[in-house]
Amino acid sequence: MVDKVKIARQFIEAIPHARALGMELTEIGDGRAVITMPYDERLIGDPETGVIHGGAVSAMMDTCCGAAVMSHPSAPGATATIDLRIDYMRAATPGQRITTTANCYHITRSVAFVRATAVDDDTDRPVAAATGAFTVEKR
Amino acid sequence: MARPRPEPVQVVKQRRDAALTALVDGVPYSRFLGIEFDRRGDELTGVMNFDEKLIGNPFLPALHGGATAAFLEVTAIITLGWSQLWPQIETGALDPQDMAAGRLPRLPKTIDFTVDYLRSGLPRDAYARATISRSGRRYASVHVAAWQDHHDKHYAQATGHFLMPQPVVPDGGA
């Protein structure tokens, strides 16, 4: 079990796009993953306010959900996104790091269902929420 | 009454292209992802130039789903913003030089965005075109599809809802 978590962590941290965005996997295991991403001016979507682009939040959500699936005890290995819906509740506060927590709440032989929430320093008011379906490799 | 003489083609093209470039390059994240736009009249096609940093699975290799999602979202926002600004660009009410200097009009804000991943993204350039299903005063609904080698084989598509920027109330207005 520990090995699978280690493999998942190495896999996530080796993803070029995740590295380019500065993502860091802080927790993983049992279908749950936490990824944080520091504030970065290259990721700004609105130059006037300095707010991070929704697309960068999407990328983090997608990676985090995938990591949660890979860490689920019933998932044999790699996964791919089937669909992902993101609700943007508010703008992330410029200068603050964003943290996403994803939970794989149900898994079948072929599909994994995942929910995720992203927050900044104000953890009581989520920045965004995601729901997705992911593939499960055949055993 | 005589019809006014049409503007020379290069004047029209220069104005439209300058406005588009200012709009796209004004967003740091679009530059980070290497996204550009091709324009035919008012029709836009987003282009995400391939780069190693867009890879999500180094073993296949395949584009990162998040990079694709972001590309679709950027294409949707720019297409929506562009369609809204087009009349002002044509009349000259919006000055491309002002835009390039950083005085950019507000762009629509994403409310929600749902991406379908149809095929894995190959390690090469991707293209996307957005269709505005409905654009009201406050909300808009946009569909966007992306392809790589074959235009009829989409590798991803998305639908999103957007909050339209509200016109600035003139001074003295109630």
Interface residues (C-beta under 8 A of the other chain):
Chain A: A14 I15 P16 H17 A18 R19 A20 L21 E41 R42 L43 I44 G45 D46 P47 E48 I52 H53 G54 G55 A56 S58 A59 M60 M61 D62 T63 G66 A78 A80 T81 I82 D83 L84 R85 I86 D87 Y88
Chain B: G26 V27 P28 Y29 R31 F32 L33 E52 K53 L54 I55 G56 N57 P58 L63 H64 G65 G66 A67 A69 A70 F71 E73 V74 G102 L104 R106 L107 K109 T110 I111 D112 F113 T114 V115 D116 Y117 S120
